[in-house]
Amino acid sequence: MRRIPVLVVVLVLVALLLGGVPAVAAPGGDRPIGPCSRGLVALTFDDGPSTAVTPRLAHRLDRLGVPATFFVVGTRVAAHPELARRLSEAGFAIGNHTWEHTDLTGQTGGQIRRALQRTRHALIEAGVPAPTLVRPPYGAVDGRVRRVLAAVGYTPVLWTIDSRDWSGGTPRQIARRVLTAVRPHRTNIVLQHDGVTHSPATLRAIPREVQALRERGFCFAALGPDGRPTPPVPVASVSADRPRVTEGGRVRLTVRLDRPTSRETTALVAAGGSASGTDFEMTTRRVRFGVGDQVAHLWLRTRQDDIDEVREEVDLKVFGGRGVQPALVWQAGVSIADDDPPPVARLVDATVTAAPLLATGASVRVRLDRASGRPVRVQVRSPLGRGGVVVAAGSRTATLTLTVPPGAPRDGVHDLPVRIVGATHARAGAGAVLTVRPPRQSRAEAIAAAVAAVRWPVATVPRIF
């Protein structure tokens, strides 16, 4: 058997007597211990609520970001219902600790049920949801008591670590009792009190316990419906490292959890908005977090095209996942700035034959050298007057109509220039020539032909005789 040097033993004893908590070295030497990598610790408090300690304890736990479970005594809830209500509103779990803190193993089934029912009623009257967890006073429970508790819908919860704060001790001693008993990757349910004589010392021990346990890689948890520590459920959110990106570029997204947790989690990130998924590659992406991780990154890549577009917006949010609570509102936005020049609008030559009787519409086509993401308005001028047309977004052509007055065969052929005099969301390009040919018929010939083409109805006169 290997002998331990006396000096080492003396130094350890001195450290314990001075109340120091030895630091836990990370595996592998100086590698830091990750948050939540050692498991969960559930802090529980019995015998309250008390006016002297409970409000201050709840405030301290909330400031430290530590969930906890309070097992309350019914008579104290009835005396100060506002204290129980504040605990519940602050998000702490609340369990039943019977009406008068009586040893249940010495009571009949009816007495046990009445003690639990009266406490339950007091909590409901105080505005607290009906509890499903119960802590038998003194930890006194046997098979008969368990059956009674199960019959009325309660799960009994004991503890794995007794701080013995009810027996006294300084804050440093109470903290040391807890810290020396916590074990990695085990069920760590700590029993402490907010309603006994020595509870002020417990109140002062809490910051020491929390800091040391977090440094050792533990997370804090409330008790779940099964009476076991429940891993924290962090809220996941997403943000962009910068609010604007040029088309074809990329921007880094950061997904954050508001607290670490003791299990691997995933967050689903969605992107939407006016770009509608056409100008960026990501619509939904799954982001994984290891134990204790709170930050993950991914890239939003935008597509390069040759279409002139308005600035588009990409909205981002976390909408689901495993082991996280998503914030269902859109949480961040990125603007995609277009870097393409506007298209060039040109006119296409056209030919029309004038009519001898009525005005004729001459169709002139407008053509863009490439499509645009915006509607393009083109205005033209010619000897026939002005005209205009709108090329729809995404299209490359549109047709405008100029009015050609009636003509005669002797008029000859006329080439009329048509010029672009205005273009919105486009650059003006080359104009066109509208060739107007004369009609083949004169006005009189056209009238005669029209009359001859009329089919007159034939009237039939019936015979009278």
PyMOL commands that set and color helices and strands:
alter all, ss='L'
color gray80, all
select helices_A, chain A and resi 6-17+54-64+74-79+81-89+104-106+109-125+137-139+143-151+165-167+171-179+199-215+409-411+443-452
alter helices_A, ss='H'
color red, helices_A
select strands_A, chain A and resi 39-48+69-72+93-96+133-134+155-156+161-162+189-193+218-220+235-240+244-246+250-257+265-273+284-289+295-301+312-322+325-326+332-337+344-347+350-353+360-368+376-382+385-391+397-404+414-424+427-428+432-437
alter strands_A, ss='S'
color yellow, strands_A
deselect
rebuild
show_as cartoon
